[in-house]
Every structure is written in C-alpha cells, then in structure tokens.
Amino acid sequence: MEFLGFLNNGWFLAMLGAALAVGMACVGSAKGTGLVGEAASGLLSEDNSKFGSLLVLQVIPGTQGLYGFVVWFVATLMKIPQLQDQAGGITVEQGAAIFAACLPIALAGMLSAIAQGRVAAAGVSIIAKKPEAQGNSFVMCIVVEFYAIISFLASLLMLFSINPV
C-alpha cells in the first residue's frame, strides 16, 4: 500500500499522536466550556451577582485542554528530540509507542471535558435555584475531572517510559 507509506515513519506517528492529544482534548474543552457558557448566560441575564460561581463552573471543563497541551509539549519538545538525538532517528516502533501514549488523554480528555461540561451546565441550575448549594455543583464536576487526571497521568507515564533503542 504505497499511499499509506507515511505510516512507516516513526516521526510522523509520534507527531500525529501528539497532535491528537492536544487537538482532541481542546475540542472537548471547547465543547464543554461552551455548554456551560450557554447555560450560564441565561442566569447572568437575570442575576449578574452569580458571575464568579458561574465562571468557575465554565473554567473546569477547560482543564482537559491544558492536560492535552502538556502531553503535546512533553512529546514534541522533550521526548521526540531526545529519541532523535540519542538514537539518530525515531523508529516506527518508538513513533507508535508515542502515538499510543498520547491516546489516553486524547480520548478521555475529549470525552470527559464534554461530560464535565454537561455536569457543570446542570450545576448552573443548582446555583440558579439554590445558590447556597454551589459547592455541590463544584464537587460533582471534580468527580469527572478525576478520570481526566488519570488519563493525563497515564499518557505522561507512558511517554516517560519510552527509551531509545
């Protein structure tokens, strides 16, 4: 398959994994923060004093994009240059390993950010009806965050475990 020959390039596979890590996590964060922003806009039109609480809820689904960015940074600015310098190039196996290491935060980052956005949007309703229970909405968002953190750590630990040939 001549047209898939680029898949036999370790550098390409490594960069593709890094791009997916940041891209998919950021897409999820954009969707999640957008969901909360839409929900919060209605409440803010009625009561601007709740802006601080609503802003916290909107920011929380954005952390997955940051996790994806850190994995991209580690892969492209630390791991790939290290492998190129020490081994004289990145093998297909090393490129595939970097690609695989980036998948946890790519997939879980995107999906958990969207899920967290839904939970945070529901938290907007809590704040609208019972402002004294805003802490409950924050806690429910943090439960979803836990899985993003696990995938972030899994990606980082796998990246750091890849050794030169």
C-alpha positions as YAML, in Angstrom:
chain: A
units: angstrom
residues:
- id: 1
  name: MET
  ca: [0.00, 0.00, 0.00]
- id: 2
  name: GLU
  ca: [2.05, 2.84, -1.35]
- id: 3
  name: PHE
  ca: [-0.39, 5.56, -0.27]
- id: 4
  name: LEU
  ca: [0.00, 4.55, 3.40]
- id: 5
  name: GLY
  ca: [3.79, 4.65, 3.27]
- id: 6
  name: PHE
  ca: [3.87, 7.67, 5.61]
- id: 7
  name: LEU
  ca: [2.74, 5.30, 8.39]
- id: 8
  name: ASN
  ca: [6.19, 3.70, 8.19]
- id: 9
  name: ASN
  ca: [7.72, 6.90, 9.51]
- id: 10
  name: GLY
  ca: [8.30, 6.96, 13.27]
- id: 11
  name: TRP
  ca: [8.49, 10.74, 13.43]
- id: 12
  name: PHE
  ca: [5.11, 11.10, 11.68]
- id: 13
  name: LEU
  ca: [3.41, 8.63, 14.04]
- id: 14
  name: ALA
  ca: [4.85, 10.42, 17.07]
- id: 15
  name: MET
  ca: [3.74, 13.83, 15.85]
- id: 16
  name: LEU
  ca: [0.29, 12.50, 14.93]
- id: 17
  name: GLY
  ca: [-0.16, 11.18, 18.47]
- id: 18
  name: ALA
  ca: [0.94, 14.50, 19.97]
- id: 19
  name: ALA
  ca: [-1.39, 16.41, 17.66]
- id: 20
  name: LEU
  ca: [-4.32, 14.20, 18.61]
- id: 21
  name: ALA
  ca: [-3.56, 14.64, 22.31]
- id: 22
  name: VAL
  ca: [-3.80, 18.41, 22.18]
- id: 23
  name: GLY
  ca: [-6.39, 18.63, 19.42]
- id: 24
  name: MET
  ca: [-8.95, 16.22, 20.79]
- id: 25
  name: ALA
  ca: [-8.57, 17.41, 24.38]
- id: 26
  name: CYS
  ca: [-9.00, 21.03, 23.26]
- id: 27
  name: VAL
  ca: [-12.04, 20.19, 21.13]
- id: 28
  name: GLY
  ca: [-13.63, 18.55, 24.17]
- id: 29
  name: SER
  ca: [-12.76, 21.52, 26.36]
- id: 30
  name: ALA
  ca: [-14.19, 23.96, 23.84]
- id: 31
  name: LYS
  ca: [-17.42, 21.96, 23.68]
- id: 32
  name: GLY
  ca: [-17.61, 21.58, 27.47]
- id: 33
  name: THR
  ca: [-16.92, 25.22, 28.27]
- id: 34
  name: GLY
  ca: [-19.36, 26.24, 25.54]
- id: 35
  name: LEU
  ca: [-22.14, 24.15, 27.08]
- id: 36
  name: VAL
  ca: [-21.61, 25.84, 30.43]
- id: 37
  name: GLY
  ca: [-21.36, 29.28, 28.89]
- id: 38
  name: GLU
  ca: [-24.69, 28.81, 27.16]
- id: 39
  name: ALA
  ca: [-26.36, 27.68, 30.37]
- id: 40
  name: ALA
  ca: [-24.76, 30.45, 32.43]
- id: 41
  name: SER
  ca: [-25.76, 33.22, 30.02]
- id: 42
  name: GLY
  ca: [-29.43, 32.83, 30.85]
- id: 43
  name: LEU
  ca: [-28.82, 33.05, 34.58]
- id: 44
  name: LEU
  ca: [-26.47, 36.02, 34.20]
- id: 45
  name: SER
  ca: [-29.12, 37.92, 32.29]
- id: 46
  name: GLU
  ca: [-31.26, 37.64, 35.43]
- id: 47
  name: ASP
  ca: [-28.63, 37.89, 38.19]
- id: 48
  name: ASN
  ca: [-25.14, 39.18, 37.45]
- id: 49
  name: SER
  ca: [-24.03, 38.67, 41.07]
- id: 50
  name: LYS
  ca: [-23.52, 34.94, 40.39]
- id: 51
  name: PHE
  ca: [-20.83, 35.58, 37.76]
- id: 52
  name: GLY
  ca: [-17.93, 34.31, 39.93]
- id: 53
  name: SER
  ca: [-19.54, 30.95, 40.67]
- id: 54
  name: LEU
  ca: [-20.59, 30.50, 37.06]
- id: 55
  name: LEU
  ca: [-17.12, 31.37, 35.79]
- id: 56
  name: VAL
  ca: [-15.60, 28.64, 37.98]
- id: 57
  name: LEU
  ca: [-18.06, 26.14, 36.51]
- id: 58
  name: GLN
  ca: [-17.20, 27.25, 32.98]
- id: 59
  name: VAL
  ca: [-13.44, 27.02, 33.51]
- id: 60
  name: ILE
  ca: [-13.47, 23.49, 34.97]
- id: 61
  name: PRO
  ca: [-14.10, 21.63, 31.64]
- id: 62
  name: GLY
  ca: [-11.22, 23.60, 30.13]
- id: 63
  name: THR
  ca: [-8.58, 21.78, 32.14]
- id: 64
  name: GLN
  ca: [-8.58, 18.79, 29.80]
- id: 65
  name: GLY
  ca: [-7.30, 21.02, 27.01]
- id: 66
  name: LEU
  ca: [-4.43, 22.03, 29.28]
- id: 67
  name: TYR
  ca: [-3.66, 18.37, 30.03]
- id: 68
  name: GLY
  ca: [-3.57, 17.65, 26.30]
- id: 69
  name: PHE
  ca: [-1.27, 20.63, 25.77]
- id: 70
  name: VAL
  ca: [1.16, 19.36, 28.43]
- id: 71
  name: VAL
  ca: [1.25, 15.92, 26.80]
- id: 72
  name: TRP
  ca: [1.84, 17.57, 23.40]
- id: 73
  name: PHE
  ca: [4.63, 19.64, 24.94]
- id: 74
  name: VAL
  ca: [6.32, 16.62, 26.54]
- id: 75
  name: ALA
  ca: [6.03, 14.58, 23.34]
- id: 76
  name: THR
  ca: [7.14, 17.19, 20.83]
- id: 77
  name: LEU
  ca: [9.62, 19.28, 22.78]
- id: 78
  name: MET
  ca: [11.12, 16.66, 25.08]
- id: 79
  name: LYS
  ca: [10.58, 13.04, 24.01]
- id: 80
  name: ILE
  ca: [10.83, 13.25, 20.21]
- id: 81
  name: PRO
  ca: [14.04, 15.36, 20.24]
- id: 82
  name: GLN
  ca: [15.54, 13.07, 22.90]
- id: 83
  name: LEU
  ca: [14.90, 9.99, 20.76]
- id: 84
  name: GLN
  ca: [16.20, 11.69, 17.62]
- id: 85
  name: ASP
  ca: [19.41, 12.77, 19.37]
- id: 86
  name: GLN
  ca: [20.16, 9.52, 21.18]
- id: 87
  name: ALA
  ca: [19.13, 7.02, 18.51]
- id: 88
  name: GLY
  ca: [19.78, 9.04, 15.36]
- id: 89
  name: GLY
  ca: [16.10, 8.99, 14.42]
- id: 90
  name: ILE
  ca: [12.79, 7.70, 15.62]
- id: 91
  name: THR
  ca: [11.94, 4.13, 14.71]
- id: 92
  name: VAL
  ca: [8.44, 3.13, 13.69]
- id: 93
  name: GLU
  ca: [8.15, 1.25, 17.00]
- id: 94
  name: GLN
  ca: [9.10, 4.34, 19.01]
- id: 95
  name: GLY
  ca: [6.74, 6.50, 16.95]
- id: 96
  name: ALA
  ca: [3.93, 4.03, 17.51]
- id: 97
  name: ALA
  ca: [4.73, 3.99, 21.24]
- id: 98
  name: ILE
  ca: [4.49, 7.79, 21.43]
- id: 99
  name: PHE
  ca: [1.26, 7.66, 19.42]
- id: 100
  name: ALA
  ca: [-0.19, 5.09, 21.82]
- id: 101
  name: ALA
  ca: [0.99, 7.05, 24.87]
- id: 102
  name: CYS
  ca: [-0.90, 10.11, 23.63]
- id: 103
  name: LEU
  ca: [-4.19, 8.26, 23.15]
- id: 104
  name: PRO
  ca: [-5.40, 8.22, 26.79]
- id: 105
  name: ILE
  ca: [-5.51, 12.00, 27.10]
- id: 106
  name: ALA
  ca: [-6.72, 12.43, 23.52]
- id: 107
  name: LEU
  ca: [-9.76, 10.20, 24.02]
- id: 108
  name: ALA
  ca: [-10.51, 10.64, 27.71]
- id: 109
  name: GLY
  ca: [-9.65, 14.33, 27.57]
- id: 110
  name: MET
  ca: [-12.17, 14.98, 24.84]
- id: 111
  name: LEU
  ca: [-14.96, 12.84, 26.24]
- id: 112
  name: SER
  ca: [-14.52, 13.84, 29.88]
- id: 113
  name: ALA
  ca: [-14.47, 17.54, 29.02]
- id: 114
  name: ILE
  ca: [-17.81, 17.20, 27.24]
- id: 115
  name: ALA
  ca: [-19.27, 15.16, 30.11]
- id: 116
  name: GLN
  ca: [-17.91, 17.63, 32.62]
- id: 117
  name: GLY
  ca: [-19.44, 20.48, 30.65]
- id: 118
  name: ARG
  ca: [-22.82, 18.79, 30.93]
- id: 119
  name: VAL
  ca: [-22.40, 18.32, 34.68]
- id: 120
  name: ALA
  ca: [-21.28, 21.94, 35.08]
- id: 121
  name: ALA
  ca: [-24.23, 23.15, 32.98]
- id: 122
  name: ALA
  ca: [-26.51, 21.26, 35.35]
- id: 123
  name: GLY
  ca: [-24.63, 22.96, 38.18]
- id: 124
  name: VAL
  ca: [-25.77, 26.29, 36.75]
- id: 125
  name: SER
  ca: [-29.32, 25.16, 37.52]
- id: 126
  name: ILE
  ca: [-28.32, 24.34, 41.09]
- id: 127
  name: ILE
  ca: [-26.87, 27.83, 41.54]
- id: 128
  name: ALA
  ca: [-29.98, 29.41, 40.00]
- id: 129
  name: LYS
  ca: [-32.35, 27.60, 42.36]
- id: 130
  name: LYS
  ca: [-30.22, 27.20, 45.49]
- id: 131
  name: PRO
  ca: [-27.16, 29.46, 45.49]
- id: 132
  name: GLU
  ca: [-26.08, 28.11, 48.88]
- id: 133
  name: ALA
  ca: [-25.53, 24.68, 47.26]
- id: 134
  name: GLN
  ca: [-22.96, 25.87, 44.71]
- id: 135
  name: GLY
  ca: [-20.27, 23.78, 46.39]
- id: 136
  name: ASN
  ca: [-22.22, 20.65, 45.50]
- id: 137
  name: SER
  ca: [-22.03, 21.52, 41.81]
- id: 138
  name: PHE
  ca: [-18.26, 22.02, 42.08]
- id: 139
  name: VAL
  ca: [-17.82, 18.63, 43.76]
- id: 140
  name: MET
  ca: [-19.82, 16.87, 41.06]
- id: 141
  name: CYS
  ca: [-17.58, 18.42, 38.40]
- id: 142
  name: ILE
  ca: [-14.45, 17.30, 40.23]
- id: 143
  name: VAL
  ca: [-15.63, 13.69, 40.15]
- id: 144
  name: VAL
  ca: [-15.49, 13.81, 36.33]
- id: 145
  name: GLU
  ca: [-12.12, 15.59, 36.49]
- id: 146
  name: PHE
  ca: [-10.64, 12.60, 38.31]
- id: 147
  name: TYR
  ca: [-10.84, 10.50, 35.13]
- id: 148
  name: ALA
  ca: [-9.21, 13.20, 33.05]
- id: 149
  name: ILE
  ca: [-6.36, 13.30, 35.58]
- id: 150
  name: ILE
  ca: [-5.95, 9.52, 35.41]
- id: 151
  name: SER
  ca: [-5.69, 9.61, 31.61]
- id: 152
  name: PHE
  ca: [-3.29, 12.57, 31.78]
- id: 153
  name: LEU
  ca: [-1.01, 10.70, 34.19]
- id: 154
  name: ALA
  ca: [-1.24, 7.52, 32.10]
- id: 155
  name: SER
  ca: [-0.13, 9.42, 28.99]
- id: 156
  name: LEU
  ca: [2.75, 11.09, 30.82]
- id: 157
  name: LEU
  ca: [3.97, 7.89, 32.46]
- id: 158
  name: MET
  ca: [3.88, 6.03, 29.15]
- id: 159
  name: LEU
  ca: [5.75, 8.85, 27.40]
- id: 160
  name: PHE
  ca: [8.47, 8.87, 30.03]
- id: 161
  name: SER
  ca: [8.83, 5.08, 29.83]
- id: 162
  name: ILE
  ca: [9.79, 5.12, 26.12]
- id: 163
  name: ASN
  ca: [13.53, 4.56, 25.84]
- id: 164
  name: PRO
  ca: [15.98, 4.97, 22.98]
- id: 165
  name: VAL
  ca: [16.97, 1.80, 21.16]
...
